[in-house]
């Protein structure tokens, strides 16, 4: 069963999480300030680049981004970040 909430359609799993949170069974945790600072540094975007890729590759990336619900530039940036940090091989 799905339920629409403010332009979002939740699947059964997501709805269960929302229901448990709203009923008080789940509490918002405190995030250590060091993680908040690290996340902020990670998300800084201070360089623009231009690259040439094939139209087919770009179209594939755009389709993957749509499936993930992301702008394609964000997906590309995420892939570069993961590769640069060794988490994507």
VOPAGU-2260 file (C-alpha; in pm, 1 decimal, decimal comma):
REM VOPAGU-2260
SITE   aa  ch    i         X         Y         Z
SITE  UNK   A    0       0,0       0,0       0,0
SITE  UNK   A    1     127,3     349,6     -79,1
SITE  UNK   A    2      21,6     681,6      66,2
SITE  UNK   A    3      84,7    1021,5     -92,4
SITE  UNK   A    4     225,2    1285,9     140,2
SITE  UNK   A    5     302,4    1633,5       8,9
SITE  UNK   A    6     403,3    1523,7    -343,0
SITE  UNK   A    7     578,4    1207,0    -218,9
SITE  UNK   A    8     453,9     854,8    -269,0
SITE  UNK   A    9     574,7     631,0      11,0
SITE  UNK   A   10     609,8     257,8     -27,3
SITE  UNK   A   11     507,9      25,2     255,8
SITE  UNK   A   12     854,0      27,0     417,0
SITE  UNK   A   13     883,5     406,9     406,4
SITE  UNK   A   14     531,5     449,0     542,1
SITE  UNK   A   15     613,9     214,5     831,2
SITE  UNK   A   16     919,1     425,5     919,1
SITE  UNK   A   17     714,2     746,5     903,8
SITE  UNK   A   18     435,4     596,0    1116,1
SITE  UNK   A   19     681,5     473,5    1380,3
SITE  UNK   A   20     857,5     811,6    1389,4
SITE  UNK   A   21     530,6    1005,7    1418,9
SITE  UNK   A   22     406,5     774,4    1696,1
SITE  UNK   A   23     721,6     839,2    1900,1
SITE  UNK   A   24     870,0     492,1    1856,6
SITE  UNK   A   25    1168,4     643,8    1677,3
SITE  UNK   A   26    1352,2     951,0    1795,4
SITE  UNK   A   27    1573,3    1181,4    1599,1
SITE  UNK   A   28    1931,1    1111,1    1702,1
SITE  UNK   A   29    2199,0    1360,7    1774,5
SITE  UNK   A   30    2473,5    1379,3    1512,3
SITE  UNK   A   31    2825,6    1444,9    1642,5
SITE  UNK   A   32    2949,9    1791,0    1543,8
SITE  UNK   A   33    3258,4    1638,9    1381,3
SITE  UNK   A   34    3035,1    1450,1    1136,3
SITE  UNK   A   35    2836,6    1764,3    1062,1
SITE  UNK   A   36    3159,0    1952,9     988,3
SITE  UNK   A   37    3289,3    1671,4     768,5
SITE  UNK   A   38    2963,2    1657,2     576,1
SITE  UNK   A   39    2975,6    2032,4     522,0
SITE  UNK   A   40    3331,7    2014,7     390,1
SITE  UNK   A   41    3241,9    1722,9     162,7
SITE  UNK   A   42    2952,5    1911,0       9,0
SITE  UNK   A   43    3152,7    2223,4     -77,3
SITE  UNK   A   44    3158,5    2278,7    -448,9
SITE  UNK   A   45    3426,6    2522,3    -541,1
SITE  UNK   A   46    3543,4    2417,0    -888,6
SITE  UNK   A   47    3369,2    2395,5   -1222,7
SITE  UNK   A   48    3494,9    2163,3   -1494,6
SITE  UNK   A   49    3403,2    2094,3   -1854,0
SITE  UNK   A   50    3428,8    1743,7   -1994,0
SITE  UNK   A   51    3344,5    1581,6   -2322,7
SITE  UNK   A   52    3157,8    1251,1   -2312,6
SITE  UNK   A   53    2958,8    1061,0   -2568,9
SITE  UNK   A   54    2590,4    1140,2   -2610,7
SITE  UNK   A   55    2508,5     776,5   -2532,0
SITE  UNK   A   56    2698,4     788,1   -2202,7
SITE  UNK   A   57    2533,5    1116,2   -2105,2
SITE  UNK   A   58    2189,2     980,4   -2187,8
SITE  UNK   A   59    2259,3     667,4   -1980,0
SITE  UNK   A   60    2370,7     881,5   -1686,3
SITE  UNK   A   61    2061,1    1099,4   -1717,2
SITE  UNK   A   62    1836,1     792,3   -1711,3
SITE  UNK   A   63    2016,8     653,0   -1406,6
SITE  UNK   A   64    1983,5     989,5   -1233,1
SITE  UNK   A   65    1608,6     998,5   -1300,0
SITE  UNK   A   66    1573,6     651,3   -1149,2
SITE  UNK   A   67    1765,4     767,3    -842,4
SITE  UNK   A   68    1569,8    1093,8    -818,2
SITE  UNK   A   69    1881,5    1308,5    -859,4
SITE  UNK   A   70    1992,5    1576,8   -1101,1
SITE  UNK   A   71    2240,5    1415,6   -1340,0
SITE  UNK   A   72    2515,2    1662,3   -1243,0
SITE  UNK   A   73    2478,0    1553,1    -879,8
SITE  UNK   A   74    2509,2    1188,9    -981,1
SITE  UNK   A   75    2823,4    1261,3   -1183,9
SITE  UNK   A   76    2973,0    1456,4    -893,0
SITE  UNK   A   77    2891,9    1170,6    -655,7
SITE  UNK   A   78    3056,0     917,1    -885,9
SITE  UNK   A   79    3370,4    1130,7    -913,1
SITE  UNK   A   80    3378,9    1177,4    -535,3
SITE  UNK   A   81    3341,6     805,2    -467,9
SITE  UNK   A   82    3610,5     717,9    -722,7
SITE  UNK   A   83    3850,5     981,0    -587,4
SITE  UNK   A   84    3806,0     842,4    -233,9
SITE  UNK   A   85    3850,7     481,0    -341,1
SITE  UNK   A   86    3497,0     368,6    -260,1
SITE  UNK   A   87    3411,2     317,6    -629,7
SITE  UNK   A   88    3632,7     101,4    -843,4
